[in-house]
Amino acid sequence: MIGSISIQLELALVLVEGRSKTARSECDDLWFEFLTI
């Protein structure tokens, strides 16, 4: 039981990190477009 919970937490962390990375890349693209205007 504890093992499955830890695995779910690790998967959740991976998903959160992936989302934060995509969000950062989108923000960087927006900043790049804003600075190049």
C-alpha distance matrix in Angstrom:
0.0 3.8 5.4 5.3 6.4 8.8 10.1 10.9 12.6 14.5 15.6 16.7 18.7 20.3 21.4 22.8 24.6 26.0 27.3 28.8 30.5 32.0 33.1 34.7 36.6 37.8 39.0 40.7 42.5 43.7 44.9 46.6 48.4 49.4 50.8 52.7 54.5
3.8 0.0 3.8 5.5 5.1 6.3 8.7 10.0 10.6 12.4 14.4 15.3 16.6 18.6 20.1 21.0 22.6 24.5 25.8 26.9 28.7 30.5 31.4 32.8 34.8 36.3 37.2 38.7 40.8 42.0 43.0 44.7 46.7 47.5 48.8 50.8 52.7
5.4 3.8 0.0 3.8 5.4 5.2 6.3 8.7 9.9 10.7 12.5 14.3 15.4 16.7 18.6 20.0 21.2 22.7 24.5 25.8 27.1 29.0 30.3 31.5 33.3 34.9 36.1 37.4 39.3 40.8 41.9 43.3 45.4 46.5 47.6 49.5 51.5
5.3 5.5 3.8 0.0 3.8 5.5 5.1 6.2 8.7 9.9 10.6 12.3 14.3 15.4 16.6 18.4 20.0 21.1 22.6 24.3 25.8 27.2 28.5 30.2 31.8 33.1 34.5 36.1 37.7 39.1 40.4 41.9 43.7 44.9 46.3 48.0 49.9
6.4 5.1 5.4 3.8 0.0 3.8 5.4 5.1 6.2 8.7 9.9 10.5 12.4 14.3 15.3 16.4 18.3 19.9 21.0 22.4 24.3 25.9 26.8 28.4 30.4 31.6 32.6 34.4 36.2 37.3 38.5 40.3 42.1 43.0 44.4 46.4 48.2
8.8 6.3 5.2 5.5 3.8 0.0 3.8 5.4 5.0 6.2 8.7 9.8 10.5 12.4 14.3 15.2 16.4 18.4 20.0 20.9 22.5 24.5 25.5 26.7 28.7 30.3 31.2 32.6 34.7 36.0 37.0 38.6 40.7 41.6 42.8 44.7 46.7
10.1 8.7 6.3 5.1 5.4 3.8 0.0 3.8 5.4 5.1 6.2 8.6 9.9 10.6 12.4 14.3 15.4 16.6 18.5 20.0 21.1 22.8 24.3 25.7 27.2 28.8 30.2 31.5 33.2 34.8 36.0 37.4 39.3 40.5 41.8 43.5 45.5
10.9 10.0 8.7 6.2 5.1 5.4 3.8 0.0 3.8 5.4 5.1 6.1 8.6 9.9 10.5 12.2 14.2 15.3 16.5 18.3 19.9 21.2 22.4 24.2 25.8 27.0 28.4 30.1 31.7 33.0 34.4 36.0 37.6 38.7 40.3 42.0 43.8
12.6 10.6 9.9 8.7 6.2 5.0 5.4 3.8 0.0 3.8 5.4 5.0 6.2 8.6 9.8 10.4 12.2 14.1 15.3 16.3 18.2 20.0 20.8 22.2 24.3 25.7 26.6 28.2 30.2 31.4 32.4 34.2 36.1 36.9 38.3 40.3 42.1
14.5 12.4 10.7 9.9 8.7 6.2 5.1 5.4 3.8 0.0 3.8 5.4 5.1 6.3 8.7 9.9 10.5 12.3 14.3 15.3 16.5 18.5 19.9 20.9 22.6 24.5 25.6 26.7 28.7 30.3 31.3 32.7 34.8 35.9 37.0 38.8 40.9
15.6 14.4 12.5 10.6 9.9 8.7 6.2 5.1 5.4 3.8 0.0 3.8 5.4 5.1 6.2 8.7 9.9 10.5 12.4 14.2 15.3 16.7 18.3 19.9 21.2 22.7 24.3 25.7 27.2 28.8 30.2 31.5 33.2 34.6 36.0 37.5 39.5
16.7 15.3 14.3 12.3 10.5 9.8 8.6 6.1 5.0 5.4 3.8 0.0 3.8 5.4 5.1 6.2 8.6 9.8 10.6 12.2 14.2 15.4 16.4 18.2 20.0 21.1 22.3 24.1 25.8 26.9 28.3 30.0 31.7 32.7 34.2 36.1 37.8
18.7 16.6 15.4 14.3 12.4 10.5 9.9 8.6 6.2 5.1 5.4 3.8 0.0 3.8 5.4 5.1 6.1 8.5 9.8 10.4 12.1 14.2 15.1 16.2 18.3 19.9 20.7 22.2 24.2 25.5 26.5 28.1 30.2 31.1 32.3 34.2 36.2
20.3 18.6 16.7 15.4 14.3 12.4 10.6 9.9 8.6 6.3 5.1 5.4 3.8 0.0 3.8 5.5 5.1 6.1 8.6 9.9 10.5 12.4 14.2 15.2 16.6 18.4 19.9 20.9 22.6 24.4 25.5 26.8 28.7 30.1 31.2 32.8 35.0
21.4 20.1 18.6 16.6 15.3 14.3 12.4 10.5 9.8 8.7 6.2 5.1 5.4 3.8 0.0 3.8 5.5 5.1 6.2 8.6 9.9 10.7 12.2 14.1 15.4 16.6 18.3 19.9 21.2 22.7 24.2 25.6 27.2 28.5 30.1 31.6 33.5
22.8 21.0 20.0 18.4 16.4 15.2 14.3 12.2 10.4 9.9 8.7 6.2 5.1 5.5 3.8 0.0 3.8 5.4 5.1 6.1 8.5 10.0 10.4 12.1 14.2 15.3 16.2 18.1 19.9 20.9 22.2 24.0 25.7 26.6 28.1 30.0 31.8
24.6 22.6 21.2 20.0 18.3 16.4 15.4 14.2 12.2 10.5 9.9 8.6 6.1 5.1 5.5 3.8 0.0 3.8 5.5 5.1 6.1 8.7 9.8 10.4 12.3 14.2 15.1 16.2 18.3 19.9 20.7 22.2 24.3 25.4 26.5 28.3 30.4
26.0 24.5 22.7 21.1 19.9 18.4 16.6 15.3 14.1 12.3 10.5 9.8 8.5 6.1 5.1 5.4 3.8 0.0 3.8 5.5 5.1 6.3 8.6 9.9 10.7 12.5 14.3 15.3 16.7 18.6 20.0 21.0 22.8 24.4 25.7 27.1 29.1
27.3 25.8 24.5 22.6 21.0 20.0 18.5 16.5 15.3 14.3 12.4 10.6 9.8 8.6 6.2 5.1 5.5 3.8 0.0 3.8 5.4 5.2 6.1 8.5 9.9 10.6 12.2 14.1 15.3 16.5 18.2 19.8 21.2 22.4 24.2 25.7 27.4
28.8 26.9 25.8 24.3 22.4 20.9 20.0 18.3 16.3 15.3 14.2 12.2 10.4 9.9 8.6 6.1 5.1 5.5 3.8 0.0 3.8 5.5 5.0 6.0 8.6 9.8 10.3 12.0 14.1 15.2 16.2 18.0 19.8 20.7 22.1 24.0 25.8
30.5 28.7 27.1 25.8 24.3 22.5 21.1 19.9 18.2 16.5 15.3 14.2 12.1 10.5 9.9 8.5 6.1 5.1 5.4 3.8 0.0 3.8 5.4 5.1 6.2 8.7 9.8 10.4 12.3 14.3 15.2 16.2 18.4 19.8 20.8 22.3 24.6
32.0 30.5 29.0 27.2 25.9 24.5 22.8 21.2 20.0 18.5 16.7 15.4 14.2 12.4 10.7 10.0 8.7 6.3 5.2 5.5 3.8 0.0 3.8 5.4 5.1 6.2 8.6 9.8 10.6 12.4 14.2 15.2 16.6 18.3 19.9 21.1 23.0
33.1 31.4 30.3 28.5 26.8 25.5 24.3 22.4 20.8 19.9 18.3 16.4 15.1 14.2 12.2 10.4 9.8 8.6 6.1 5.0 5.4 3.8 0.0 3.8 5.5 5.1 6.2 8.6 9.9 10.6 12.3 14.1 15.4 16.4 18.2 20.0 21.5
34.7 32.8 31.5 30.2 28.4 26.7 25.7 24.2 22.2 20.9 19.9 18.2 16.2 15.2 14.1 12.1 10.4 9.9 8.5 6.0 5.1 5.4 3.8 0.0 3.8 5.4 5.0 6.0 8.5 9.8 10.3 12.0 14.1 15.0 16.1 18.1 20.1
36.6 34.8 33.3 31.8 30.4 28.7 27.2 25.8 24.3 22.6 21.2 20.0 18.3 16.6 15.4 14.2 12.3 10.7 9.9 8.6 6.2 5.1 5.5 3.8 0.0 3.8 5.4 5.0 6.2 8.6 9.8 10.3 12.3 14.1 15.1 16.3 18.6
37.8 36.3 34.9 33.1 31.6 30.3 28.8 27.0 25.7 24.5 22.7 21.1 19.9 18.4 16.6 15.3 14.2 12.5 10.6 9.8 8.7 6.2 5.1 5.4 3.8 0.0 3.8 5.4 5.1 6.3 8.7 9.8 10.7 12.3 14.2 15.4 16.9
39.0 37.2 36.1 34.5 32.6 31.2 30.2 28.4 26.6 25.6 24.3 22.3 20.7 19.9 18.3 16.2 15.1 14.3 12.2 10.3 9.8 8.6 6.2 5.0 5.4 3.8 0.0 3.8 5.4 5.0 6.1 8.5 9.9 10.4 12.1 14.2 15.6
40.7 38.7 37.4 36.1 34.4 32.6 31.5 30.1 28.2 26.7 25.7 24.1 22.2 20.9 19.9 18.1 16.2 15.3 14.1 12.0 10.4 9.8 8.6 6.0 5.0 5.4 3.8 0.0 3.8 5.4 5.1 6.0 8.6 9.7 10.4 12.1 14.4
42.5 40.8 39.3 37.7 36.2 34.7 33.2 31.7 30.2 28.7 27.2 25.8 24.2 22.6 21.2 19.9 18.3 16.7 15.3 14.1 12.3 10.6 9.9 8.5 6.2 5.1 5.4 3.8 0.0 3.8 5.5 5.0 6.2 8.5 9.9 10.6 12.5
43.7 42.0 40.8 39.1 37.3 36.0 34.8 33.0 31.4 30.3 28.8 26.9 25.5 24.4 22.7 20.9 19.9 18.6 16.5 15.2 14.3 12.4 10.6 9.8 8.6 6.3 5.0 5.4 3.8 0.0 3.8 5.4 5.2 6.1 8.6 10.0 10.9
44.9 43.0 41.9 40.4 38.5 37.0 36.0 34.4 32.4 31.3 30.2 28.3 26.5 25.5 24.2 22.2 20.7 20.0 18.2 16.2 15.2 14.2 12.3 10.3 9.8 8.7 6.1 5.1 5.5 3.8 0.0 3.8 5.4 4.9 6.0 8.5 10.1
46.6 44.7 43.3 41.9 40.3 38.6 37.4 36.0 34.2 32.7 31.5 30.0 28.1 26.8 25.6 24.0 22.2 21.0 19.8 18.0 16.2 15.2 14.1 12.0 10.3 9.8 8.5 6.0 5.0 5.4 3.8 0.0 3.8 5.4 5.2 6.1 8.8
48.4 46.7 45.4 43.7 42.1 40.7 39.3 37.6 36.1 34.8 33.2 31.7 30.2 28.7 27.2 25.7 24.3 22.8 21.2 19.8 18.4 16.6 15.4 14.1 12.3 10.7 9.9 8.6 6.2 5.2 5.4 3.8 0.0 3.8 5.5 5.2 6.4
49.4 47.5 46.5 44.9 43.0 41.6 40.5 38.7 36.9 35.9 34.6 32.7 31.1 30.1 28.5 26.6 25.4 24.4 22.4 20.7 19.8 18.3 16.4 15.0 14.1 12.3 10.4 9.7 8.5 6.1 4.9 5.4 3.8 0.0 3.8 5.6 5.5
50.8 48.8 47.6 46.3 44.4 42.8 41.8 40.3 38.3 37.0 36.0 34.2 32.3 31.2 30.1 28.1 26.5 25.7 24.2 22.1 20.8 19.9 18.2 16.1 15.1 14.2 12.1 10.4 9.9 8.6 6.0 5.2 5.5 3.8 0.0 3.8 5.5
52.7 50.8 49.5 48.0 46.4 44.7 43.5 42.0 40.3 38.8 37.5 36.1 34.2 32.8 31.6 30.0 28.3 27.1 25.7 24.0 22.3 21.1 20.0 18.1 16.3 15.4 14.2 12.1 10.6 10.0 8.5 6.1 5.2 5.6 3.8 0.0 3.8
54.5 52.7 51.5 49.9 48.2 46.7 45.5 43.8 42.1 40.9 39.5 37.8 36.2 35.0 33.5 31.8 30.4 29.1 27.4 25.8 24.6 23.0 21.5 20.1 18.6 16.9 15.6 14.4 12.5 10.9 10.1 8.8 6.4 5.5 5.5 3.8 0.0
